[in-house]
Amino acid sequence: MSPPEAPIETGSTPAMISRLLIPAILAACVGSTTLAQSSLDRAIVGATAPLSEAQKTALSGFIAKHVDAIKDGNDAAATDDARWALVTLARDPAATPTFRKALALSIAGDLAATVKGSDLRRAINAMQVLRFTRTPEGLDLVVERTVPSAETEPGKRIAAASLVADAFEDLDANNAYYETVSRRLKDAATAESDVLALQQKLGAIAAAARRKELPPENARAVRKNLIDAIASVSKAIRGSASADPRMQALQRVLVGVRNDLLEMSQAERAAVSKTLAPTLSDLVSAASAQWASAHESAVMSASYGSVMNSCEVLLRLIDRSERASAYTGSKPEGDQRILTPTWDAKDKAKFDAEAKRWADIVGAAPYRG
């Protein structure tokens, strides 16, 4: 049984981000489309052919009065109403892909500057609207805000990654798009320093891989991007001189990786293991190198202990599959955990001995060479 997930220490403001995100998420659960139906011609909402110039003008007029409230309004209630109107319109059951694409393109043009702007509340409101267009044209602007070099505000990166993960549930996009976005998220995760933003990005990649409609070959590509992202982050953690907060972001995603491994084909598991096993060993080595500083904080120590538990579970799961002959006569349930108990007991000598054993194993075939 895995230990409970340790709380995350962060300088971000997750409570504020949650307060800004929850209204639109709740909007997704409400079936009423009164606002949209009473304000826009149903022929436009149900269009199956490109909109005429007259229809584009009508749509732009409807959008304008709402995006202005999001961009410039100072009345919180009016802003909420504007966001609700646009989200409700995008989620109208009668809305066709053709209409939602036209809606996304129009909104993206109007709200791009707001999404990139310094006002966090306005930016999140705008990103919520774009997410619910369920289109690549709308989501691309949100994905851009996950990139640290493009977006310096951690809170916006957290919100953007959270919205991207949520969008994968009902996004209308071709299968290759999921690979493209997961690759962008992988690169964004590699460069991420904020713990919560990193956790959200890794979670978003995992969410893309779990999309039920995604064909196996695309899902495999997305899972590879997730493993590669974890590998890059782990390498960076190992290079830190002291306890690295990013270790906290790996707690939840490694549990999901374990579940993925159990469902993978032997061929995919073998391919993934060549990256994942050395990555897990890197994390164990990092814990050894950062032993003193990680144990100074109760929260960090608990996070490191949780990750060590996942590393040990995954390493044994992988190695039993890849080097089955080495485990002849033994039973999985008979395996005694070493890393987490010795970490918790602060028994560095025994921990290091087990760390070296795994380093030797993953440093040889079939993981290397």
N, C-alpha and C positions, 0 to 999 in steps of 0.2 A: 504493500500500500504506500502510495506517495505521501510525503509529508505535506502539510498545508502550505499553500503558496504564501511566501512572505510578503508583507506590505512593501510598497515602493516608496523610496524617499526621492523627492523631486522638487525642483524650484519652480515648476510650472503651476498653473492654476486649474487643475482638473475639475474642481467644483464649478467654476465659472464656465468652462467649456461645456460641461454637462447641461448647465442651465440654458445655454444658448442653443444646444443641439436638440434637447428633448422636445421642444414644441413642434419642430418639423417632423421628428420621428413619430410623435403622437398623431400628427396630421396624416401620416401614411396609414394609420389604422382606422381612420374615420371614413365612412363610405359616402358622406354627403358631398354633392358637387353643386350645391345651390348657387354659390358665387359665380362659378364658371358658366353654368348653364344660363343664368339670367343676364349675362353680360356679353357673350360672344356667340355669333352665328354658329349654329350646330353644323352647318355645312362645312365650315372651316375646320372645326374640331374633328369631323369625320372624313376629311379630305383624303382621297387615295391617289390623287394626281397633284403635281406641283401647284402651289397656290397661285391664283391669278394676282395681278397687280392690285386689284381692288381688295382681294382677301388679305394680301400682305399689308395693305394700308390699314385695314380694320384690325388686324392682329397687332400691328405696331402701336396703334392708338390704344388698344386695351393694355398692352404691356407698359407703355410709357408712364401712365399715371401710377402704376404700381412700382416700377423700378425707381422712379423719382423718390418715392417714400423710403425705399431701401437705401438709395444713394445719399440722399440729402436730408431726409426727414428727421426731426428731433422729437416727434411724438412716438413713444414706444408702442402704444396701442395701435397707432396708424401703421407703423412699420410691421407689426405682427400681422395686421389685417392684410397688408400688401403681400407679405410673404405667403400667407395662407391662400390668398387668391391665386397666386401663380402656381403654388404647389398643387392646389386642388385642381386647377386647370390641367396641369401636366398629368395628374393621376386620374383624370376623367376616364371612366371605362370606355367611352366612345372615342377617345383620342387614338388616332392611328399613328403608326410609325412616321408616316409622311408629315403629319401635323406636328408631332413632337420634335422632329428634326428641324422644322421651320421655327418652332418655338425656341428650341435650344440655340439656334444660330442667332436669332434676334436678341434673346436675353444675354447670350454670351457677349455680343457686341456692346450691349448697353451696360453690362455689369463687370466687364473685364477689369476696368480701372479700380472698381470697388473691391473686387476679389484680391487685387494686388496691393491695395492701399493699406495705410497704417491703422485704420480704425477696425479693431478686431471684431466688434459686434456687427458692424455693417458687412465686413468680409464674410463672416460665418453665415449671416442671413443670405447673402448672395450665393454662397457655395451650396447652401441647402436647396435653394431653388434650382440651381444647375444640376445637382445630384438627381432630383426627382423628374428631370426631363427624360431620364433613362436612356440617354444617348451618349455616344462617344464625343459628339460635338459639345455637349454640356460638361461631361466628366473630365475632359482633357484639361480644362482650366483648373479644376480641383486637384488633379494629379500633380500639376505643376507646382502647387503650393506645398507639396510634400518634400520638395528638394531644398536642402539647407542653403545651397549657394544662391537659390532664387528667392527663398523666403527665410528671413532672419528671425521672425517671431515664432518661438516654439509652440505657443498656444494655437496658432493658425495651422502649423504643421500637424499637430495632434488632431485638430478638428478635421482637416482635409483627409488625413489617412483614415480616420473613423468613418467619414462619409463615403470614401472610396470602397471600404470594406462592405458597408451597408448597400452600396449601389450594385454590387455584384449579385445580389439576390434577384434583381429583376431587370438588369441591364439588357437593352436590345443592341447587341453588337455581334460581329462575326467572331468566330472562335479564335482567330489569330490575335484579335484585340486583347484578349485576356493574357496571352503570352507577352504582348508588347507592354501592357501596363505592369504586369508582374516584374518584368525586366527593369522598368523605370523605378518601381518601388524597391527593387533589390539595390540598385545604385543609390537611391535616396537613403536606404537603410544603412548602407556601408558608410555613408558620410554623416550619419546622424549622431549627435552628442546628447540629445535630450532623451531620458529613459522612456517616458511615456510616448513620445513621438515614435521612438524606435519600436516599442512594443506594438503600437497601432499599425505601423508599416508591415511588420512581420505578420501580424494578424490579418492584415488585408491580403497579403500574398496567399496565406493559407486559405482565406475565404474564397479567393478566385479558384484555387485548386479543388475546393469542395463543391463548386457549382455543379448541380446534378446533370445539367444538359451538356456539359463540356465533354467532348469526345476524349477517350483515353489518351490519345497521343498528345493532345493539348494539355490535359491535366498533368501528364508526366513532365512536360516542358515547364509548366508553372511550378510544380514541386521541385524541379531541379533549381529553378531560380530561388526558391525558398531556402534550399540546402546551401546554395552558393552564398546567399545573403548571410546565413548563420555562420558559414565558414569565414567570411570576411570580417564579420563582427568579432568572432572568436579570436581570430588572429590579432586584431587590434587590441582586444582585452589582454591577450597574453603579452603584448608589448608594453602594457602599462606598468609603471614602477610600483604602484600601490593598488589597493582595492578599486576596482572599476565599477561604477554604478550601472554600466550597461549590462552587467551580469544579471541584474534584476529583470531586465527586459526579456531574457531568454527563458525564464521559468515556465511561462505558460506555453510558449511555442514548442518547446521540447516535448511537452506532454502530448501535444498534437502530432508531432513527428513520430512518436512511438506508435500512436494509433494508425498513422499512415503506413508505417513499416509493416504492421500486421496484415494490412490489406493489399500490399504490393505484390506483384508477381515476383518470382525468384529472380528473373532477369533484371527488373527494375531495381530491386533491393540490392543486388550485387553491384549494379552501376552506381547507385546512390552511396553505398557503403564505402567506396573508395574515396569519397570526399568526406562523408559524415564521420567515419571512425577516427581518422586523424584529427578532425575538428573537435570531437569530444575529448580526445586525448590532450589537445591544446588547452581546453578549458580546465581539465584536471591539473595540467602543469601550471596554468595561471593561478589556480587556487593554492598550489604549493608555494609558488613564488611570492604571492601576495598574502600569505598566511597571517602574518602579524597584523597588518592593517585591516584585513577583512574581519578578523576576530575582535577588533576594537569596537565595532558597532554591532549591536544586537541585530539590527535590521539587515545589515550587509552580511553578517555571519549566517543568518537564517536563509538569505537568498543564495549565498554560495552553497550552503548545505543542501538546499532544494535542487539546485542545478547539478550538484555532484550526484545526488540520488538519480536524477534523470540520465546523467551521463553513464552511470554504472548500469542502469537498466538497459539503456540503448546499446551500450558496448557488448553486453552479454547476449542480448537479442541478436545483434548483428553477427557476433563472432560464432555463435552456435549455428548460424546459417552458413556462414562463409568457411568456417573450419570445423565442420561437424565431427570429423574424426578425433579432434582434440577433446571432445566432450563425451566420447563413448563411455557408456556406463553411468553417467551422471544425470541427474534430473534438474530441470530448471528451478523447481520449487525448493531444491536442496541447496541452491547457490546461496551462500552467506554473504550479505552485503558487507563491504569493508569501507568504502570511501566515506559514506555519510556518517556511520558510527564513529570512525576515527576523526572525522572533521569535528563532529559535535563534542567528542571527548578531548579534543585538542592533542591527539596523539600523532604528532607530525611524523615520527619515524615510521610507524605502520602505514600512515597515509602515503608517504613518499615511496615506500616499498611497492605498494599497490599501483601508484602512479607510474613508476618505472616499469612494472610488469606490463601494463597496458601500452606504454610508449614503445616497448620492445615488440609487442604483438602487432601494433598498427604500423610499425616501421618496417615490417617485412611483408612478404607475399601472404595473402592475395591483395593486401592494401597498397603495397608499394612495389614498383618494379614490374 
